[in-house]
Amino acid sequence: MTDIVNKLWGFCHTLRHDGVDYGDYIEQLTYLLFLKMADEKGITIPKGCTWEALKKESGPALIDLYSEILRKLRDEKGLLGDIFTQSVPRFNNPVNLKRLITMIDEEEWSALDVDVKGAAFEGLLEKAASEGKKGAGQYFAPRVLIKSIVRVMRPDPRTNAEFTICDPACGTGGFLMCAYEWLMEITGGAIERDIAKRVKTKTYYGQELVPRPRRLSLMNLFLHGLEPHIYLGDAIYEPYRGKLHSCVLTNPPFGTKGANQAPERDDFTIATSNKQLNFVQHVMNILKEGGRAAIVLPDNCLFEDKAAEVFEILMQDCNLHTILRLPRGTFTPYSPGVKANVIFFQKGMKTEQVWIFDARSNVPGITKKERPLGPEHFTEFEAAYGKDPNGQSKRKDTGEQGRFRRFHIKDIKDRSYKLDITWLRDESLEDANDLPEPQDLAAEAITELEAVVDSLRDIVELLEKEEGVEE
């Protein structure tokens, strides 16, 4: 995909002279990729809206036809209409539109062993991030990490007629896509007809705040023959929809940008403005009894004061059985300095012990080119996790020199429910040749300062409420 992304990125610069900005270009690109891939897969598209019809035209007639195609698809009922909601053409110059159609037509996109539109979209966002362009604003969990999480979580809808999978911050649908691809891989695509219908129409759910990633998520799953339910809206600040799920896999948005106030949700026990901690509370609420979850969280969510309060409640209602400390630089190039973890828990039973796997200490930091994130970074973790998706496999504590340790609930309580537990001496941080880049250290400091700001904001909010009561 790298060569293709570079080609598409290069064309982005050309289009800017035509008044098509970076965001609009990505959106138009996804419309065209969708039509091309639907043609490759033989998916029925309304008459006159096909890729073949589009690529035959040129000049002003091409712009007219493209506009008409978007209008027709926008007016369609069901999932197609959902995908093309509010779609409008952005091309003024038919020559540029023709060039892009020709460029797309040169590839057999369905034959590429990647989530094409997601990879192109995220690849272009990476380009924007690495070139310092502001406003990209979205991080995406690397596919390598998503696939590892899916392999240990085993989201198999065949196990239960009511089994559903949800990502309440689904972005371009990476977790949902990988969950379905995992199912196809372990079954060889051979699923009983009645189960296949349920998998297609009643299994994959999501929510996304931003229209463009949501559109991509719908497109990706549609092109895989699925009919997902992906809502546009704020999972945290809007009222809870009431739907419960068997498995939740999610990477909530990092950072503090947003409403900067605690949501007014009766189902949230702890009032905090920290978005990630609110997502933890949201996930607890949308899980069925016995349901399982995996959530990607930045380090500050394991140690700040409000985090301790949230995790105390989580451990009473759920079995927080596993924490994975991710390698430094996992989110390169979006934010190389962000340190993150994955927490795994099951609802409906108290936490008795927490297993922590340290995939960070003495592991060289991830970089885009020299040391990219690969499956090998998680091989040992997956083996240690075991085959039981609820973390109940027989496990071995590898001791102070190993990467996998067990901590009893008493140890956690003694630490006031703060989970930033380390035991390995990270010698890589003492090696001057392997120290993080200055900008990464700065980003890390910002992350920690944001955690302090969150705590101060919560204190101010509490004081303001108390003053209101006194009056």
C-alpha positions, -999 to 999 in steps of 0.1 A, spaced: 0 0 0 29 24 6 35 31 -31 -2 35 -37 -6 59 -7 24 79 -20 8 82 -54 -25 93 -39 -8 117 -16 11 133 -45 -22 138 -64 -36 155 -33 -11 184 -39 -23 187 -75 -59 189 -65 -53 218 -40 -48 240 -70 -83 230 -80 -97 241 -46 -101 206 -33 -87 205 2 -71 176 20 -102 164 38 -124 167 7 -99 148 -14 -100 118 10 -137 118 10 -140 120 -28 -114 93 -31 -134 69 -9 -165 74 -30 -145 64 -61 -128 35 -45 -161 22 -33 -175 22 -68 -144 5 -82 -144 -22 -56 -182 -28 -59 -175 -33 -96 -147 -58 -89 -168 -77 -64 -199 -78 -87 -220 -60 -61 -252 -46 -75 -253 -8 -78 -283 12 -91 -285 16 -129 -263 43 -143 -241 45 -111 -215 19 -121 -178 23 -123 -179 13 -160 -204 41 -168 -182 66 -149 -149 58 -166 -163 61 -201 -171 98 -197 -148 128 -200 -150 165 -200 -180 184 -185 -202 153 -190 -180 135 -165 -186 161 -138 -223 159 -145 -224 121 -144 -204 120 -112 -227 145 -95 -258 125 -107 -243 92 -93 -237 108 -59 -272 122 -59 -288 89 -68 -268 69 -42 -275 96 -16 -313 91 -22 -311 53 -20 -329 35 9 -310 15 34 -272 10 38 -262 26 4 -281 58 12 -265 57 47 -230 54 31 -236 83 7 -254 106 32 -247 143 24 -223 133 -4 -215 161 -28 -190 164 -56 -159 186 -50 -143 185 -84 -144 216 -106 -119 204 -132 -130 173 -152 -93 167 -161 -84 161 -125 -114 139 -119 -105 118 -150 -69 115 -138 -80 102 -104 -104 77 -120 -77 65 -143 -53 61 -114 -78 41 -94 -87 20 -124 -51 8 -128 -53 -12 -95 -72 -44 -87 -81 -32 -53 -100 -62 -41 -70 -84 -47 -48 -64 -23 -44 -82 10 -54 -51 31 -85 -32 41 -80 -9 11 -100 22 18 -91 21 55 -54 17 46 -55 45 20 -75 67 44 -52 60 73 -21 61 52 -30 96 40 -37 107 76 -3 93 85 12 114 57 -5 145 71 7 137 106 43 130 97 45 162 76 32 182 106 -1 191 91 -26 201 118 -62 190 119 -59 154 111 -70 149 146 -76 111 144 -54 83 156 -60 47 144 -49 16 163 -24 -2 141 -38 -32 123 -11 -54 138 -23 -45 173 -60 -49 164 -54 -83 150 -35 -94 181 -64 -82 203 -89 -100 182 -70 -132 183 -70 -134 221 -106 -121 224 -120 -146 199 -152 -127 190 -171 -157 176 -208 -151 169 -214 -188 164 -212 -194 202 -244 -176 210 -275 -167 189 -275 -133 207 -238 -126 202 -230 -91 191 -197 -72 187 -194 -34 193 -169 -6 189 -183 26 204 -155 46 189 -151 27 156 -132 51 133 -129 34 99 -141 1 114 -107 -16 120 -118 -37 150 -151 -47 134 -134 -56 101 -106 -76 118 -132 -94 139 -151 -105 108 -119 -114 89 -108 -135 120 -141 -154 118 -137 -160 81 -102 -173 87 -110 -198 115 -141 -211 96 -126 -210 61 -158 -190 52 -180 -221 58 -208 -210 81 -242 -225 83 -268 -206 63 -290 -194 93 -259 -184 113 -244 -166 83 -275 -145 79 -274 -134 115 -237 -127 113 -244 -105 82 -272 -85 96 -273 -86 134 -237 -89 147 -216 -59 141 -223 -26 158 -205 7 162 -206 44 169 -185 72 155 -185 109 161 -170 120 128 -189 115 96 -160 106 73 -146 77 93 -181 64 99 -188 64 61 -156 44 56 -166 19 83 -200 14 66 -183 10 31 -157 -14 44 -182 -37 60 -207 -34 32 -180 -45 7 -175 -76 28 -211 -85 25 -222 -72 59 -250 -49 70 -235 -32 101 -253 -9 125 -230 21 129 -245 52 145 -233 88 140 -230 105 173 -212 110 206 -210 78 226 -201 97 258 -222 128 259 -254 115 243 -278 93 263 -271 56 264 -290 37 236 -298 7 258 -283 -20 235 -261 -45 253 -233 -64 236 -213 -96 241 -179 -83 231 -166 -47 230 -133 -39 212 -123 -3 211 -96 24 209 -113 55 223 -99 89 211 -68 101 230 -62 136 243 -84 161 260 -100 178 231 -138 179 234 -164 192 258 -139 194 287 -167 187 312 -181 156 329 -210 141 309 -244 143 326 -250 106 325 -270 89 353 -253 56 345 -218 70 351 -208 65 387 -176 87 386 -179 122 373 -148 131 353 -140 151 322 -114 125 311 -127 111 278 -110 77 281 -122 71 316 -157 79 305 -153 54 277 -143 28 303 -176 35 322 -195 35 290 -181 1 280 -189 -14 314 -225 -2 309 -230 -16 274 -216 -50 282 -239 -80 288 -234 -100 320 -206 -123 311 -196 -101 282 -159 -93 276 -141 -61 265 -107 -49 254 -99 -12 255 -68 7 244 -59 34 269 -31 59 274 -8 55 305 -24 83 324 -56 63 326 -39 39 349 -26 63 375 -45 96 378 -68 101 408 -101 97 389 -87 66 372 -83 49 406 -119 56 414 -131 42 380 -110 11 384 -121 5 419 -157 3 406 -147 -17 375 -130 -43 397 -161 -47 418 -183 -53 388 -159 -69 364 -129 -92 363 -100 -70 351 -78 -100 344 -52 -87 320 -33 -55 311 -9 -53 282 17 -25 283 23 -15 246 57 -8 231 69 29 230 59 44 197 30 21 190 10 51 176 38 63 153 35 86 134 3 101 148 18 106 182 50 87 188 53 99 224 20 84 236 24 55 259 -6 31 259 -20 -1 273 -48 -25 265 -71 -36 294 -90 -68 292 -120 -75 314 -152 -96 318 -184 -83 333 -202 -100 361 -175 -112 384 -151 -95 408 -114 -91 402 -93 -114 423 -60 -109 404 -46 -88 376 -20 -102 352 2 -75 336 23 -82 304 51 -57 298 58 -55 261 76 -21 266 106 -25 288 138 -32 270 120 -32 237 134 -7 211 109 21 204 87 17 173 95 39 143 78 41 110 107 28 89 136 13 109 116 -5 136 79 -8 125 54 -25 147 50 -62 137 32 -94 148 64 -105 166 58 -77 191 28 -96 204 37 -133 199 49 -138 235 19 -119 249 -7 -140 229 10 -172 241 10 -160 278 -27 -148 275 -39 -183 266 -68 -196 246 -96 -186 270 -108 -152 258 -120 -144 293 -84 -148 307 -91 -180 326 -64 -201 309 -37 -216 331 -10 -189 333 26 -188 346 40 -158 366 75 -154 350 89 -135 381 107 -102 384 130 -110 354 101 -120 331 74 -100 313 42 -116 327 34 -110 364 3 -116 386 -9 -91 412 -35 -100 437 -64 -76 444 -48 -69 478 -17 -55 461 -40 -34 439 -59 -20 469 -26 -12 487 -17 9 456 -51 27 459 -62 10 426 -34 27 406 -23 3 379 9 18 365 28 -12 380 63 -19 366 90 -43 378 115 -46 349 144 -22 348 142 -6 314 178 -5 304 170 9 269 161 42 286 196 43 301 212 39 267 219 73 252 218 59 217 182 45 223 166 75 241 133 87 226 135 116 202 131 151 219 97 156 203 86 122 216 97 131 251 79 164 248 47 146 236 50 123 266 53 153 290 22 169 274 3 136 279 12 136 316 4 173 320 -30 168 304 -37 142 330 -29 168 357 -51 194 339 -80 168 339 -76 164 376 -76 201 382 -106 206 360 -125 180 380 -116 198 412 -127 232 399 -160 216 387 -165 201 422 -158 234 439 -182 252 416 -210 227 425 -203 231 462 -205 269 459 -238 265 441 -252 244 470 -241 269 496 -259 297 478 
